[in-house]
Amino acid sequence: MATRKNVALVFLVLTAAVAVLHEAEAASHVVGNSTGWTVPPSNGASFYSSWASGLNFSVGDTLVFNFQTGVHDVATVSKAAFDSCDTGTTLSLLTTGPATIELNATGDNYFICTVGQHCSAGQKLSINVKAASGSPSPSSSPPPPSTTTSPPPPASTTSPPPPPSGSSASSLAATFSVVLMTIALTMFNLS
């Protein structure tokens, strides 16, 4: 009988752990889907913007750039470098494919290929990253750039830092886990 109780307890604990992990998952986006990260076969400059238009990008998500090493690369660049396809001023450069980039901040992100004229031919991607679901967001738009001249808010109105990403979902999953573990322990102690 004790073995049956132990199996039930292990099952409930594992179920709770899976629920917590499932809530904390972030999305992984394969850039360009099956086309991958390459000079677009059609639609030129609009290929990657069309791909991104149907997706939501959140902090914690990852972008997977599938490309052949030595033929393409992926560079993170500023908006100005993105707009002009300036391959000489990259913020970061990954040259081994496939490359994975984690989205770790809200706002606009710009990516280009620095090989030859690939960027000019449309191998460039611009996305807007939002706060992770469950995270409070003060507005639906990204924070203003640091070059704005508006004064900072008065010190008396500063708010505490936001809770970690996904805190609402994590709290729900944690509560669910505690309830399951309580049930399992109760069942274990009743026999």
N, C-alpha and C positions, 0 to 999 in steps of 0.2 A: 504494500500500500504506500509506503514512503517513497518508493521509486516513482510511482504514478504522480504523487504530489510534486516531486522534484522536477519531473518532466513538464508538468503544468506550469510550475514556477519559471523554469527556463524558457518555455514557450512565451509566456506573458512578458518576461523581461526582454526577450529578443524582439517581440512585437513592438514594445514601447521604444526600444532603441531604433528600430527601423522607422517608426513614425517620426521620431526626432530628426533622424538623418534625412528623411524625405522632405521635411519642411525646410531644411537648411540648404537644399540643393539649389544651385544656380544653373542657368541655361548655358549651353554651349552652342555657339552659332558657327556653322561651317560657311565661311565667306564664299559667296558665289555658288553655293550648293554643289552640284556635281561638276560644274564648270571649274570651280576652284579659283585660285588667285593667279590670273594670267591676263594677257592682253585680251580684252573682251572680243569674242567672235562676231558680235553684232551689237548694235545700239551704242557703240563707242562709250562716250563719257557718261551716258545714262544707265549703263548696264548695272554697275554696283549700287547706284542710288536707287534704281528700281528694286534690286534685291533687298536693300535695307528698308525700303519704305513699308514693307509688310511686316516688319519685326519691331519688337520692343526690346531695348537694351537697358539693363539694370546693373548697378554696382554689384560686383561679384560674378557676373557673367563672363564667359570667355569667348574670344574670337579665334577660330582655327583657320589659318591661312594655309591651304594646301597648294604647294608649288614645288617645282623641281629645283633642287639646290644647284646653284651655278647658272641658272637660267633666269630666275626671278629672286626678289627679296621683298621684305616689307619694312618700311620705315614709318615711324611715328613722327609727324611733322606739325608745325604751326599752321594756322589757317592761311597765312600769307604764302608759305612754302607750298601748301596744298593748291591754292589758287593758281600759282605761277609754275607749278611742277618744279620747284627749286630743289634739286636733289643734293645740294651741297650743305644744307642746314637741317640735318635730321636731329630729332630729339633722342631717338633710339633706332637701331638698325638690326634686323634679324636676317641672316643670310642662309640659314639652314632650314629647309622645309621638311615636313610641315612645321609651321611656327604657331605657337599659341600665345595669345596676349590676354591677360586678365584685365577687365575693366574695373579699376579701383577708385574712380572718382566720377562725380556727376559732371555733366557738361558736354561740349562738343569734342570729338576725337577725330583726328585726320590721319589717314594712312595712304602711302603711295609706294609704287615700285620705283627704285632708283636706277634700274638697268636701262640703258639706252633711252629711247623715246617712249617707253612703256607707259609712263604717267600721262604724257600728252595724248597717247592713243586710248586713254580711258582706264588704265589700271590704277585707280584711286578710289578711296572710300571715305566718306564722311558720315559719322553717326552721332546721335545725341544720346547720352547715357543718363538715365534717371535714377533716383534713389531706389534701392531694392524694395520690392513689395513688402508691405508691413512696416516700412520705416516712415515715420512722419516726415512730411515735406512741407516747408513753409510756403512754397508756391509751385505751380506747375512748370515754371520756366527755370532754366539753369541760372545759377548765381551770376551776377554781372561780372564782367572781366575786371581784373585788378587795376586796370588803367582808368577806371571811372574816377570822377572828381567829387562824388558825393561824400559828405562827411560821415564818419562812423556813427552808429547810434550812441546815445548817452549811456554811460556806464551803468546807470541805475536800471536800464531796461534790458540788460543783457540776459539771455536765457541760458539755461544749462545746456551742455552738449546733447545732441540727440542720442537716443539709445542706439545700440548696435544694430546693424542692418538685420532685417527680418525678425526684430524682437517680438512683434505681436504674434507672428506665426510660431516662433520658437516658444513663447510663453504658453500658447495653446498646446503645442506638442508636449511641452514639459508637464503641463497640468494633466494631459491625457496619460502620460507615462506614469506619473505619480498615482493616478487613479488605478491604472492596471496593476502596478506593483502592490498597491494596498489590497486590491482584490486577491492577488496571488498570495500575499502573506497571510491574509485572513483565511483563505482556503487551506493553506499549509498548517496554520495553527489550530483549525477546527478539528482536524483528525488526530 
